Amino acid sequence: MTYTIIDGEKAQFIGEGHEFTFECDPMDIDTAYGALAENLEVKDNQDLIDFENAADDDVKTLLDDMKKMGFIDEWEEEEQ
């Protein structure tokens, strides 16, 4: 799957613009964690992105939880 992430209220994309894309298996939360950690930085000197308390049964659950916490605004999933 290909996932497109739009940065949120609490974090911003490190590159230009406000979105990034990564590919991974829908159950590969390690790759998803890595993509988020490498591409997002926390705004306004807040603490780190709260990966420790994120629900992460699968990539969809992880992204939904990151959205609830305000680190991402939106995300889309597309089959490759």
Buried (B, 14 or more C-beta within 10 A) or exposed (E): BEBEBBBBEBBBBEEEEEBBEBEBEBEBBEBBBEBBEEBBEBBEEEEEBBBEEBEBEBBBBBBBBBBEBBBBBEBEEEEE
